[in-house]
């Protein structure tokens, strides 16, 4: 049973940065190099497959940075609707009349 939606156990791919992928690729190559000769062939195949996938991802050019709220440079956002300046104040205090 999950505590909330979006937990890591939801079978969703973990998003990694380019630097994290490079570190993971280096670690997998080291694991493959230190693998014993009597290790299961399935383990060796899985490592080789994942190394190939990471190398293919890293060969692609990096994506351009996304524009965030800080990067827009157009200042504060305008209000979503016009302020009601000319509307009568329906909830004004009955004691306070001008």
C-alpha positions in Angstrom: 0.0 0.0 0.0 1.4 3.4 -1.0 1.3 6.4 1.3 0.7 8.8 -1.6 0.8 9.0 -5.4 4.2 9.6 -7.0 6.3 7.5 -4.7 9.4 6.0 -6.2 7.7 2.6 -6.0 5.2 3.6 -8.6 7.3 2.0 -11.4 8.2 5.4 -12.9 11.5 6.1 -14.5 13.9 8.1 -12.3 14.9 11.3 -14.1 18.6 11.9 -14.0 20.7 14.8 -15.1 23.5 14.5 -17.7 26.1 14.5 -15.0 24.4 11.8 -13.0 24.2 9.7 -16.1 27.9 10.1 -16.7 28.7 9.0 -13.2 26.3 6.0 -13.5 28.0 5.0 -16.8 31.4 5.1 -15.2 30.2 3.0 -12.2 28.6 0.4 -14.5 31.8 0.1 -16.6 33.8 -0.4 -13.4 31.3 -3.1 -12.3 31.6 -4.9 -15.6 35.4 -4.8 -15.5 35.5 -6.2 -11.9 32.9 -8.9 -12.7 34.2 -12.4 -12.0 34.4 -14.8 -14.9 32.0 -17.2 -13.2 29.3 -14.6 -12.8 25.9 -15.3 -14.4 25.8 -14.4 -18.1 22.5 -12.6 -17.5 24.1 -10.1 -15.2 26.9 -9.4 -17.7 24.2 -9.0 -20.5 22.2 -6.6 -18.4 25.2 -4.5 -17.6 26.3 -4.3 -21.3 22.7 -3.4 -22.3 22.5 -0.6 -19.7 25.9 0.7 -20.7 24.8 0.8 -24.3 21.6 2.7 -23.4 23.5 5.3 -21.4 26.1 5.8 -24.1 23.3 6.3 -26.6 21.6 8.9 -24.4 24.9 10.7 -23.8 25.7 10.8 -27.5 22.6 13.0 -28.1 23.1 16.7 -27.8 22.0 18.1 -24.4 18.6 19.7 -24.4 18.4 23.5 -24.1 17.5 24.8 -20.6 13.9 25.4 -20.1 12.6 28.8 -19.4 11.5 29.0 -15.8 9.8 31.8 -14.0 13.2 33.3 -13.1 14.5 33.2 -16.7 11.7 35.1 -18.4 12.8 38.6 -17.5 9.4 40.2 -18.3 8.8 41.1 -14.6 5.9 40.3 -12.5 2.9 38.6 -14.0 -0.2 40.8 -14.7 -3.3 40.1 -12.7 -5.7 37.4 -14.1 -8.7 39.7 -14.1 -9.3 43.4 -13.8 -9.6 44.7 -10.3 -13.2 45.7 -9.3 -12.5 49.4 -8.4 -15.9 50.8 -9.6 -18.0 48.0 -8.2 -20.0 48.8 -5.1 -18.8 47.4 -1.8 -21.5 44.9 -0.9 -19.8 43.8 2.2 -18.8 47.1 3.7 -19.4 47.7 7.4 -23.0 49.1 8.1 -21.6 51.5 10.7 -19.1 53.0 8.4 -20.8 55.2 5.8 -19.1 57.8 3.7 
